[in-house]
Amino acid sequence: MGLRSAYASAHYWCSSRHTLGDRTVASTTNFRAMGAGGPILDVEHLTTEFRTTRGLLRAVDDVTFTLDRGETLGIVGESGSGKSVLVRSIMNILPRTASITGSVKFEGRDVGTLPKAEQRHFWGTQMAMVFQDPMTSLNPVKRVGHQITDPLKYHMKMNREESNARALELLRLVGIPEPERRLRQYPHELSGGMRQRIGIAIALACNPKLLIADEPTTALDVTVQKQILDLLKGLQRELHMAMILITHDLGVVAGRADRIAVMYGGRVAETADTRVLFRNMKHPYTEALLNSIPRIEHESHTRLHAISGRPPDMVNPPPGCRFAPRCLYAQESCTAELPPLLPSNEPGHRFACYFPPRPDRSGGVLMAGTGKAHLRDGDDVLLRVENLVVEFPAGRNRDVYAVSGVSFDVKAGETLGLVGESGCGKSTTGRAVMQLPHPTSGSVKFDGVEMTTLSSEDLRRTRTRMQMIFQDPISSLNPRRKVKDIVAEGLSIWGSTIGTFSKTRVNEVLDAVGLDPDIVADRRPHQFSGGQCQRICIARALVLD
Ligand code: SF4
């Protein structure tokens, strides 16, 4: 079934429910008609604050924008810039510690003033969200089919046959093969890309007019990322939904968003039509984000360009421009007052900077990691992998080759990229290097020591010098532990042999990954964005040096 026929069918379900006289849905119909013509979403002076032990944390600060029907807005910024809190404020799905001021109007109606029962119908039927991590956003103990049919029964009042038929239709819509079989499966039986397609199917189930995708591809392989982004864009065009696409990567929104808003320190730093922004960016932070995209044609692509320093502390933000401590264009007056979001000479282009970059002016942003990788004197091989083979039993006397005859060297200070689609064996190769699992055959030499023949005790000791950072930061952190305990875990395990627990060391590595130890040490993983969680994982991996 094509997209259009699926869409028509979705409308059929809505219409049939309306004629059955469901009161809530009927009021939604009036709501749709009332707003026709104007922007679908009108956000004005939105400010969101959280009560914390350190004081009020202003995560979103005076954000104003509108979104038209069928339009895609890309919201871009690094972790902690306020983009996820912004969309959760729009949907009004924040914890009780949050307070929201300003207004969010959807088709002319203020979402914040809707009665709770109506708000619940609003989520799903009017605006829906695709979350960052499909593994944690899906219920692990419920079959996929039930997770899709639940909102159909609740919001659209469908019976079992109707909701099952619609679920099948949705799975076909999002490109899932063998949909009948998938409906009976649990999330852990599906690949990451397939799980995210299920997340999209759930979001589209009740035919929303606004789809919010919050970093929908961060937890996925690069090839699957493109498929999911293209799928979202295709569905958005076909179903004529408005879409807000949140990402930390300017490259993701290029070619997929009509308009881009760059956020920094809870505020919009720059906004423009996508083409205008890439042609004529005015804010040093936008410029820095663009420079941080690795380009294969540049010799320096061997190193990632990061923006030095860390995002501002939103409990005590720096005076004046929040980007000033990281901006080489900064002048004294930048720290006197917050720069307002002013129009440029191109329609729809606004930026908040007193001294925007010009081709004739040197300056820029403190970038880290520029230039080529520096190899250690002598360029010694630190890791040598030869003819690595990993087999897994597949039942009935059959084995599956996950890795077959892989060999490579890595020198000290060198970065080796292993690239390939899901299932090609790259993760198994990485794990087999750590002897998780033990390879079936082949050799892994780390600093001259053959790893495959080490005793368990020697292997544990050697692993203190090799660490892994996992793909999914959220599920690889213990949700019950504080950040300082998570990062210090390796130190406390090895305390008797390589030094006692060191608060200084924990602070050092948190600082190195761009997190302020005074702010993050006593918080738990759920209080961070996906990007910040990954920084915590990196700190944990680095703590043993
Ligand atoms: S030049 Fe000044 S106002 Fe502009 S981003 Fe840099 S610090 Fe902020």
Boltz pocket constraint, residues with backbone or C-beta under 6 A from the ligand:
constraints:
  - pocket:
      binder: B
      contacts: [[A, 283], [A, 284], [A, 285], [A, 321], [A, 322], [A, 323], [A, 324], [A, 325], [A, 327], [A, 328], [A, 329], [A, 330], [A, 331], [A, 334], [A, 339], [A, 352], [A, 353], [A, 354], [A, 355], [A, 356]]
      max_distance: 6.0
